[in-house]
Amino acid sequence: MKPRPCSGAQVGHETVIALGLRDGAHACLGATTAGASSLIGAEKRDAGGREGGRTLVESAVGPLRQDLLANLQSRGLRTDRGLLVMLDGSKALRKAVTATFGAAALMQRCQVHKARNILEYLSDRDRPWARAILRRAYQGTDDVKTAQRLLLDLARRLETEYPSAAASVREGLDETLTVLTLKLSPRLRRALATTNAAENLISRIRHVKRNVKRWRGGQMMLRWVAAGILEAVKGFRRVKGYADMPTLVTALRTRDRQLGLVIAEPDRQVA
C-alpha cells in the first residue's frame, strides 16, 4: 500500500488511533483539528500472518508497530507537540508509541477493551453490578476524581473473590480516564475514549477478505488489506462531537507548555 504523506490535509492531525490488525497488518487512523478522520498509515509484516498458530497480535509485534509509527513520523506527523493517542491494552503498542512520540503522546486506553477484560474474570451473577459501576465511572461523570473513586472502590470489592479482576481495574486506571482531564463535551469525550473506529476498520477488512481460503505471500495479503481499507474509508465520518475539537487542541497546547515542548507554528483548522 502506498503511504499517504502527512502533509497538506494531514498536518492538522491531533488525534491518532493506532491499532493492530490480524493477519499481519497494522494501521493508524488520524483525526484533524476539524474532526475529519482518515487512514494515515498501514503496514504489513513480511512473514505470514501467523506465527506458530498465534495471531500477529499475540506474537512479536513490537518491531512492526514501531516501524509504522516511525514511518508516520518520517512522513511529517509532528512529534514536537502533543497528540492524543487512543490504544488498547497492548504493552507492545504502548512501548512503541512511547519510543516514537515520547512525552508528546497523551495516552487514552480504550474503555471498551478495559471493561471487557475486567468483566471476563467475573461470574454471570456479578457482571451486571460491576458493569454498572464501570459505566458510571466511564460515562456517568465528568469529574476525574469521582471516576477514580468509583474504580478504586470497585477494585476493593472485587479483591477477595476476583483478585485478577481487581488487578485489571487498577492496571492503567489513570490512562482509561485521560479524556476526563481534558474538559471535553460528553459526546466528544465518548468518541475519544474508545478504539471503536479501529474496530470498525478491522471488521470491514475481515468482511472483504472473508472468502480468501489460501494466502499466497505477503503481497496478496497487502492487496486484500488495501481493498478492505478502501471500502472502509468510504464510510469515514467526522468524529462525533467534532465541534469541540478546539477545546481538545487548547488542552494539548496547554500541556505542551507545561512539558516545555516546542510549538513551532499555530494549529490550523484542517478539514
N, C-alpha and C positions, 0 to 999 in steps of 0.2 A: 504494500500500500504506500503510495507516495505521500510523504508527510506534508501537512499544510503548514505554511510559515506562520509563526506567532507574531505577525506584524500587521500593520494596517488595521483591519477589523478585529484582529486578535489582541492587540496591545492592551485593550481595556479589560482583559480578564482579571477578575478579582476573586472569584470563587472557582476552585478546581475540585472536580470529583475524580478521584483515582480509583481504579477497580481492577480486579483480577478476573480474567475470563478463563473458562475451562478450555481444554484442547489447545493449550499452548499460546494463548494470545492475551494481551493486556491492552487496555485503552484508558484514556484520560479525557473526561468531559470538562469543559470550562463554561463559565457564565460571565458576561461582560457587566460593566457598571450599569448598563441599561436593562440587565436581566436576560439578555438573549443567550441561549445555551447552544453549544456546538461541540463536536468532537474535535479535539486539538491534537490528539496523538494516539497511535496504535502501534503495536509491535507483536511479532510472532517469534517464538524461540525456534532455533534451527532444528533441534531434535524433534521427535514425535511428540504428540500431545500428552502421552502418558509415560510414566517412568516407574517400572516395577509395579504396575497395577494402580499407582496413585495418580490422582489428577495433578495438574501443574500447581494448583493452589496448595496442595499438601506436600509438594516436594521443594527442591531448592529454587525458590522463586526470587530470592533477593537480587541476584545479578540482573535478571531481566527487568524487574521493576526499576532498579537503579538506572539501567541504560535508558529506559523510556523517559524517566524524569530528567535525566541529564540531557537527553535529546531535546526535550522541550526547552530546557534552559539555553542550550546552544542555539536554538532557533528563535530566541527572543522573548521567551516567557520570563518576566522580570523576577529576580530573587533579591533585589536590593530594597524591596518594600514588602509589607505584609500581605498575605493572602490567606483565605480560609480554605482549609483542606478537609474535605469530608472523606472518611475512610472507614472500613470495617475494622474488626479486631485483629487483623493480621499484623504480627510483630515484624515480619519481613518488610511489609509495606511501610509501616511506621518508621522503621530504621532507614529505609530508602528515602523517604520524604525528609527526614531529619538531616541525612547526609547531603542531600541536594539543596535544600532550602534553608537549613539551619533555623535560626530564631525567627526568620521571616514567616515560617509556616505556623499558623494558628490551627491546631488540630480540633476537629469535631468528630467524635466517634459516633457511628450510626446507632441511634437509639433503638431502631427496629432489631438490628442484629443483637445488640446487648440484651434487650428484653427477651428475645427468643432464646438466647444462651442461658439466661437465668431460669426461665420457666421450664426448660428441658430437664432440669435437675429435680423438679417438683412432681409430686403425685397429682393426679387429676383432681383430688379433693382440695389441694392447696393452691392450685394455679389461679382460680378466679380472684381470690382476695389479693394475691401477690400481683397479679396483672393490674388490678385496680389501683394499687399503690404506685406501680411503675407509671401508669397513665397519668396519675395526679402529679407525680414528680416531673415527668417529661412534658406534659401538655396542659396541666391544670393550674400552673402558676407561672408568673413572670419574674419571680424572685429566686435568685440562685441559692440563697441561704435556706429558704424553705424547701427547695428541691433537694438540697444536700441532706437536710434533716430527715426528710421522708425516706431517702435511700439508705441512710445510715441506720435509721430505725428498722427498716425492712431487713437489713443485713443482720441486725441483732436478733430479730425474731426468727430468722432462718438458721442462726448459728448452730443450735443444738441438733436439730433434725436434718438440716441440709447444709453442712459446712461448705461444700463446694459451691452451692448457690450463693451463700453469703460472701465467699471469696470473690465470686464473679461480680457481685454487686459492687464491691469495693474496688475491684480492679478497673482502672481507667475511669473512675467515677467522675472526676472533675472534667475530663475531656468529653463525657457524654452531655455535659451541661454548658459547654462553651458558648452556644448561641444565646443562652440566658444572660451572659455577661455583656452582650453587645447592644442590649436595649432595642431590639428589633420589634416590628409588628408581629402579632401572633402568626399571621399567615406566612410571612417570610421565614420566621423562626422555624415553623414546622417544615417548610420546604428544605431548609438547610440543615436540619437535624438528622437526616437520613440519607442513605445512598439509593433511594428509590429510582432515580434517573439511571443509575448504573444497573440496577436490577432489571429495569425495563429494556435496556440495551442488550443485556445478556439474554433475556427471554426472546427478543427478536432475532438475535443471531442463531440461537438454538432452533427457532422455528424455521428459519431459512435453510439451515443445513440438516434438517431432521431426516431427510431421505438419503443422505450420503451413507453408504454402507462400508465403503473402503477408502481410506485416505492414501493417496499416492504422493507422499512427500509434502514438505513444508510450503511450497509454492501453491499447491492445490488448497491447503488449509487456509493460507493467507487470502486467496481469491474468494473463498466462501465467507471468511470473516468479513472481508471488504463488502461483499454483496449484502450480508446481513446488516452491516453498519449503514450502507447506503439506503436500505429500506427503513432502518430505524430513524435516520435523521429527517426523513420526510415528516415524522410526527413530532419533531422537537418544537417546543413552545417556549415562551418566556417563562422564567422562574416565577412560580406563584408568589405574589406579594412583591413583585419586582419594583413597584413604585417606591418601596422603602429601601432600595439598594443604596441610595446616597447615605443613609444612616449607617449601613454596613461599612461603606468606604470611609466615612468620618471616623468610625470606631477603629478601623485598621490603621488609618493615618495617625490617630492619637497614640495608638500602641507603638507605631514606628518611632515616634518622637521619644516615647518613654524608653525604648530599647536603643535609641541612638542610631537607628537605621537611616541610610541615605535615601532621600526622596529627591530624585533628580529633576522631576517635572511634575506638574499638577495632573490629577486624573482628568481624563476626558470622558464624556458621555458617549459611549460607543454602542451602537445598536447591534 
